[in-house]
Amino acid sequence: MTSKHLFLAYAFVCFVSQSRGVFELSIGKIGGYAFQLLSLLVVALAFFSKFALQKPKHIAFIYYYILVILFLFTIITTLFLGQNSLEQAVSVGFVNILNIFFLSTAYYIYSCRRDITVSSIIKNESVINTLILALSMYVSALSLFQFFGFIEFPGSWFIGEVVRLSGPVGSKQHLSILMGVLSLLSLSLYTRHQSKANLFVVVTNCLVLILAFTRIGYFLFGSTLLAYFIRNLQSFRKLFFNKTFIFIGLMAAFYLIFFSGFGDKFSLFLSRIFAIGDLEEGANLNRFESWSRGLELYLESPILISNMLGSASQIPKQVLDLQVSHFESGQVQYLINFGLIFTVIVNLVFVRWGCLSLKSRPVSIVSPLPITLALSLFIYMFNEIVPIFILLPLVAFEQLLTQNHILKSSKGSLKNPYTSAKIGQLPQF
């Protein structure tokens, strides 16, 4: 498969993975899941043949092979020492291990920047830019159609008379996290190419993020920007002269003025924001209780390698019509389903990728995203959400493109002062 074909296949699967709600309305839930799974397997195998087979001893894939072995051990311990069925264990484990493959691939792409020529990223930059814009407009447009009542997607929720959007992904939480990632990607793209089209996409993405009225997306977006400013600025005095900070401030002011005219929605937005740090708020108390129950369940099983694969997930209910508990935290669900060793290694991949991208200069807006995603997994259980993990290679591409663009603009050089290597590169396919 050529570079062009691989990018086209990846772009297609990105759109397919964001379309669960669309499929439920058209071909049904099971048919949609089957089509999504088949598409994901095809692009995962293509990535595996182009990346993992070329550098099987790279640390990103060594971690992944260890995780696969632990997954197989967990299936064995679950079947012989636990109570869950093979179908339940395999369905939950497979989705998690598939998502982690895209995480490992993203880490590989970024960490291999020393070995790749700059010409390859210049060649494919327009494709990546188009994918970010097109995917953003697809999700945002359908979500806004839902907001204005032109279409109804499954998974939405009402607080009073205000709808919490679910969009084409078919879930309000999934949409919120997705829009957090897409808003950061489009904002990073805007720092590279400050066109009116890119500005429009940034504003639209952030608008849908707000209209989702779900706090996990707010936390992901805000914590990533905060980490970016802290890492990228030498002093807070320079913060107020930073162009990106000024742009975000103006955009925030625009949204505040705009939403102030919609009393119920503005009040709901503010209440959702302030409730993030309110430990006595009802939803937060329920979340703490759920985490506590999850940790109690985890401590009842073998700590290092679990024998309860499939015991903490929403997948059995969706696919097998089995009622299974879930515990509002991806990290807790990793512990219950796989055990401590698996959980530590997954977080190690997130942290190593994040630290590597934050260590390199210049830092892009999406450089802190691997670490803030790992932190967000403590708060919400998106470890099984394919629409998020499929975008991680795209995040790695954007990290490299932004660094390459800033160095070319500021120094007229493509040399990385930290690694003495060329940066901003894509793998040679």
VOGU-3710 file (C-alpha; in Angstrom, 3 decimals, decimal comma):
1> mtskhlflay> 0,000/0,000/0,000  1,418/3,367/-1,050  1,614/6,442/1,161  -1,340/8,021/-0,634  -3,514/4,925/-0,280  -2,667/4,558/3,399  -3,608/8,166/4,113  -6,874/7,788/2,205  -7,705/4,601/4,110  -6,883/6,276/7,420
11> afvcfvsqsr> -9,006/9,322/6,545  -11,928/7,087/5,581  -11,742/5,156/8,858  -11,592/8,422/10,829  -14,942/9,411/9,309  -16,421/5,934/9,809  -15,395/5,846/13,473  -17,165/9,171/14,144  -20,447/7,952/12,635  -22,007/5,545/15,131
21> gvfelsigki> -25,087/7,732/15,464  -25,414/8,009/11,696  -25,201/4,231/11,302  -27,790/3,634/14,030  -30,215/5,799/12,065  -29,441/4,144/8,736  -28,270/0,506/8,941  -28,840/-0,189/12,634  -26,574/-0,443/15,656  -25,156/-3,930/15,036
31> ggyafqllsl> -24,621/-3,291/11,335  -22,867/-0,027/12,150  -20,623/-1,701/14,715  -19,709/-4,443/12,233  -18,838/-1,965/9,484  -16,791/0,177/11,880  -14,928/-2,851/13,213  -14,107/-4,153/9,738  -12,832/-0,736/8,636  -10,713/-0,355/11,777
41> lvvalaffsk> -9,169/-3,789/11,326  -8,174/-3,006/7,740  -6,397/0,252/8,621  -4,865/-1,282/11,773  -3,364/-4,094/9,695  -2,098/-1,541/7,173  -0,459/0,491/9,958  0,996/-2,680/11,452  2,583/-3,750/8,185  4,007/-0,286/7,505
51> falqkpkhia> 5,197/0,556/11,023  5,491/-2,401/13,383  6,924/-4,839/10,835  9,543/-2,307/9,741  10,716/-1,604/13,298  9,461/-4,467/15,455  12,001/-3,703/18,195  10,958/-0,087/18,644  10,007/0,609/22,253  6,455/1,669/21,275
61> fiyyyilvil> 5,745/-1,748/19,806  7,623/-3,641/22,513  5,204/-2,094/24,974  2,333/-3,117/22,713  3,502/-6,722/22,386  3,738/-6,945/26,176  0,197/-5,605/26,459  -1,076/-8,169/23,946  0,587/-10,975/25,932  -0,987/-9,642/29,127
71> flftiittlf> -4,347/-9,504/27,340  -4,034/-13,182/26,391  -3,039/-14,108/29,939  -6,039/-12,178/31,242  -8,380/-14,142/28,966  -6,943/-17,407/30,313  -7,213/-16,350/33,967  -10,759/-15,067/33,370  -11,915/-18,328/31,771  -10,344/-20,614/34,361
81> lgqnsleqav> -10,483/-18,490/37,530  -13,251/-16,001/36,829  -16,919/-16,110/35,935  -17,167/-14,179/32,676  -17,784/-15,869/29,348  -15,273/-15,993/26,496  -17,456/-13,693/24,377  -17,644/-11,091/27,132  -13,915/-11,182/27,853  -12,809/-11,124/24,222
91> svgfvnilni> -15,189/-8,346/23,129  -14,038/-6,007/25,906  -10,363/-6,897/25,636  -10,262/-6,658/21,858  -11,643/-3,107/21,689  -9,193/-1,956/24,371  -6,196/-3,599/22,711  -7,221/-2,186/19,309  -7,387/1,328/20,753  -3,995/0,907/22,391
101> fflstayyiy> -2,519/-0,084/19,030  -3,358/3,380/17,669  -1,821/4,901/20,807  1,393/2,910/20,247  1,442/3,877/16,576  1,123/7,565/17,472  3,992/7,285/19,955  6,076/5,534/17,297  5,357/8,207/14,675  6,473/11,025/16,937
111> scrrditvss> 9,490/9,265/18,455  10,860/8,278/15,023  11,216/11,856/13,804  15,015/11,545/13,759  14,915/8,832/11,107  12,582/10,495/8,644  13,210/13,122/5,991  11,493/16,506/6,072  10,416/16,147/2,455  7,844/13,476/3,349
121> iiknesvint> 5,901/15,746/5,692  5,964/18,608/3,193  4,566/16,186/0,641  1,681/15,073/2,874  0,996/18,248/4,876  -1,957/19,334/2,727  -3,568/15,901/3,165  -3,313/16,153/6,957  -4,613/19,728/6,954  -7,590/18,712/4,810
131> lilalsmyvs> -8,375/15,748/7,064  -8,454/17,956/10,180  -10,707/20,507/8,483  -13,032/18,003/6,813  -13,445/15,830/9,905  -14,099/18,903/12,042  -16,738/20,244/9,687  -18,425/16,846/9,359  -18,859/16,398/13,122  -19,603/20,070/13,837
141> alslfqffgf> -22,137/20,517/11,032  -24,176/17,430/11,959  -24,035/18,382/15,643  -25,322/21,884/14,875  -28,087/20,389/12,730  -29,083/18,440/15,825  -28,923/21,583/17,951  -31,293/23,447/15,618  -33,678/20,479/15,457  -33,087/19,432/11,844
151> iefpgswfig> -32,017/15,912/12,840  -32,103/13,707/15,915  -29,223/11,455/16,886  -29,340/8,738/19,547  -27,508/9,372/22,804  -28,592/12,971/23,406  -29,885/14,125/26,761  -31,960/17,012/28,055  -31,302/19,212/31,070  -34,579/21,060/31,376
161> evvrlsgpvg> -35,270/22,272/27,855  -31,621/22,363/26,821  -30,348/19,442/24,745  -26,891/18,009/25,374  -25,739/17,124/21,888  -24,631/13,636/20,905  -23,844/14,402/17,254  -22,915/11,775/14,658  -20,898/9,832/17,272  -24,139/9,012/19,095
171> skqhlsilmg> -23,053/9,919/22,633  -22,891/13,222/24,492  -19,708/12,239/26,376  -18,032/10,891/23,253  -18,900/14,072/21,368  -17,500/16,263/24,138  -14,129/14,479/24,248  -13,987/14,314/20,456  -14,663/18,040/20,112  -12,015/18,734/22,755
181> vlsllslsly> -9,453/16,907/20,594  -10,681/18,387/17,302  -10,755/21,901/18,772  -7,124/21,540/19,829  -6,119/20,095/16,454  -7,860/22,865/14,514  -6,420/25,535/16,831  -2,955/24,089/16,251  -3,620/24,105/12,506  -4,678/27,757/12,734
191> trhqskanlf> -1,332/28,643/14,347  0,345/27,178/11,252  -1,956/28,625/8,610  -4,002/31,616/9,715  -6,629/31,508/6,985  -10,278/32,492/7,308  -11,344/28,889/6,665  -9,180/27,623/9,509  -10,485/30,360/11,802  -14,062/29,411/10,968
201> vvvtnclvli> -13,364/25,755/11,821  -11,781/26,680/15,162  -14,766/28,835/16,135  -17,259/26,164/15,027  -15,446/23,353/16,846  -15,306/25,313/20,087  -18,974/26,240/19,716  -19,990/22,570/19,474  -17,675/21,746/22,379  -19,564/24,292/24,495
211> laftrigyfl> -22,985/23,109/23,298  -22,204/19,538/24,322  -22,490/20,790/27,936  -20,274/17,924/29,116  -17,418/18,652/31,477  -14,890/16,059/30,350  -14,412/17,915/27,053  -14,013/21,221/28,898  -11,416/19,663/31,191  -9,441/18,103/28,333
221> fgstllayfi> -9,420/21,298/26,272  -8,648/23,629/29,195  -5,977/21,473/30,828  -4,155/20,990/27,517  -4,085/24,731/26,831  -2,937/25,437/30,385  -0,097/22,923/30,075  0,864/24,411/26,707  1,133/27,951/28,067  3,023/26,866/31,181
231> rnlqsfrklf> 5,544/24,878/29,134  5,909/27,224/26,201  6,376/30,524/28,008  9,466/31,587/29,905  7,519/34,008/32,090  3,863/34,777/32,731  4,565/38,428/31,920  5,040/37,385/28,313  1,753/35,500/28,397  -0,301/38,604/27,640
241> fnktfifigl> 1,786/39,284/24,533  1,495/35,734/23,206  -0,526/35,690/19,972  -2,171/32,357/20,720  -3,187/33,511/24,193  -4,621/36,750/22,793  -6,555/34,827/20,142  -8,020/32,407/22,702  -8,907/35,304/24,986  -10,733/37,121/22,200
251> maafyliffs> -12,552/33,942/21,207  -13,606/33,326/24,834  -14,893/36,912/25,074  -16,868/36,404/21,870  -18,520/33,265/23,233  -19,372/34,936/26,543  -21,005/37,875/24,775  -22,780/35,570/22,318  -24,161/33,149/24,923  -25,161/35,892/27,358
261> gfgdkfslfl> -28,129/36,478/25,065  -29,330/32,897/25,647  -30,070/32,897/29,362  -30,821/29,190/29,911  -27,897/27,944/27,848  -25,490/30,496/29,309  -26,504/29,584/32,863  -26,144/25,874/32,097  -22,697/26,397/30,577  -21,465/28,355/33,597
271> srifaigdle> -22,934/25,830/36,017  -21,176/22,978/34,182  -17,883/24,854/34,296  -18,044/25,729/37,983  -19,225/22,241/38,906  -15,919/20,758/37,689  -14,199/21,721/40,940  -17,244/21,369/43,212  -16,598/18,212/45,234  -20,081/18,379/46,780
281> eganlnrfes> -21,929/18,553/43,465  -24,312/15,618/42,920  -22,778/14,217/39,732  -19,284/14,456/41,209  -20,398/12,628/44,361  -21,893/9,865/42,220  -18,655/9,669/40,277  -16,571/9,379/43,458  -18,877/6,642/44,716  -18,564/4,799/41,403
291> wsrglelyle> -14,764/4,991/41,512  -14,798/3,672/45,073  -16,990/0,712/44,101  -14,719/0,000/41,161  -11,581/-0,003/43,284  -13,271/-2,306/45,817  -14,119/-4,721/43,002  -10,546/-4,535/41,691  -9,087/-5,348/45,111  -11,231/-8,484/45,254
301> spilisnmlg> -9,391/-9,926/42,239  -5,697/-10,715/41,586  -3,989/-7,328/41,585  -1,253/-7,779/38,966  -3,169/-9,741/36,292  -6,945/-9,660/36,487  -9,330/-12,598/36,248  -12,340/-10,340/35,584  -11,859/-9,245/31,979  -15,210/-7,876/30,809
311> sasqipkqvl> -16,492/-6,982/34,283  -16,205/-3,201/33,825  -17,395/-2,043/30,441  -20,296/-0,778/28,366  -19,439/-3,085/25,459  -21,278/-6,220/26,704  -24,503/-4,239/27,001  -24,135/-2,744/23,522  -23,022/-5,914/21,722  -24,096/-8,918/23,825
321> dlqvshfesg> -27,112/-7,420/25,629  -25,489/-8,177/28,998  -25,878/-5,858/31,966  -22,351/-5,110/33,181  -21,239/-2,397/35,606  -19,092/0,528/34,541  -17,254/2,841/36,891  -16,891/6,268/35,235  -13,092/5,989/34,998  -10,990/4,477/32,252
331> qvqylinfgl> -8,107/3,944/34,645  -10,299/2,035/37,111  -11,676/-0,072/34,265  -8,149/-0,893/33,084  -7,383/-2,110/36,615  -10,520/-4,246/36,885  -10,358/-5,747/33,402  -6,601/-6,228/33,000  -4,780/-5,644/36,287  -2,050/-3,346/37,548
341> iftvivnlvf> 0,766/-4,309/35,156  -1,334/-3,621/32,065  -2,571/-0,290/33,482  0,945/0,902/34,322  2,279/0,088/30,845  -0,608/1,855/29,070  -0,005/4,984/31,124  3,733/4,677/30,508  3,102/4,915/26,756  0,944/8,027/27,235
351> vrwgclslks> 3,509/9,661/29,533  6,588/8,814/27,446  4,971/10,204/24,306  3,795/13,314/26,165  7,143/13,961/27,856  8,975/13,491/24,558  6,740/15,994/22,780  6,927/18,491/25,664  10,710/18,154/25,895  11,227/19,114/22,255
361> rpvsivsplp> 11,212/22,758/21,275  9,131/24,432/19,995  6,080/23,060/21,784  2,826/22,810/19,841  -0,650/23,257/21,298  -1,270/19,502/21,070  2,075/18,529/22,644  0,566/18,097/26,158  -2,405/16,120/24,806  -1,047/12,594/25,527
371> itlalslfiy> -0,611/13,439/29,216  -3,922/15,312/29,548  -5,680/12,362/27,876  -4,164/10,019/30,477  -5,350/12,379/33,233  -8,802/12,558/31,671  -8,981/8,755/31,773  -9,109/9,035/35,557  -12,268/11,134/35,229  -14,154/9,395/32,426
381> mfneivpifi> -14,141/5,915/30,899  -13,201/6,666/27,292  -10,680/3,809/27,161  -13,161/2,024/24,872  -14,032/4,999/22,665  -12,571/4,266/19,238  -13,350/7,766/17,818  -10,785/9,228/20,233  -7,974/6,703/19,871  -8,175/6,622/16,066
391> llplvafeql> -7,231/10,322/16,084  -3,998/9,820/18,058  -1,821/9,246/14,951  -3,293/12,476/13,583  -2,250/14,229/16,810  1,318/12,965/16,316  1,335/14,237/12,725  0,098/17,651/13,884  2,749/17,822/16,625  5,477/17,320/14,050
401> ltqnhilkss> 3,962/19,674/11,489  3,621/22,496/14,006  7,187/22,145/15,264  8,503/22,080/11,729  6,466/25,154/10,752  7,567/27,217/13,773  11,244/26,396/13,275  11,098/27,282/9,587  9,300/30,567/10,343  11,453/31,687/13,263
411> kgslknpyts> 14,912/30,417/12,380  14,807/29,493/8,731  16,236/26,154/9,790  14,897/22,648/10,107  17,351/21,587/12,777  16,032/20,670/16,191  18,250/22,244/18,888  17,293/19,524/21,368  17,852/16,410/19,266  20,189/17,714/16,540
421> akigqlpqf> 17,906/15,931/14,149  15,393/16,888/11,522  11,883/17,276/12,871  8,374/17,581/11,527  8,516/14,378/9,553  6,205/11,594/8,590  7,249/7,975/8,285  8,397/6,904/4,857  5,661/4,482/3,861
//
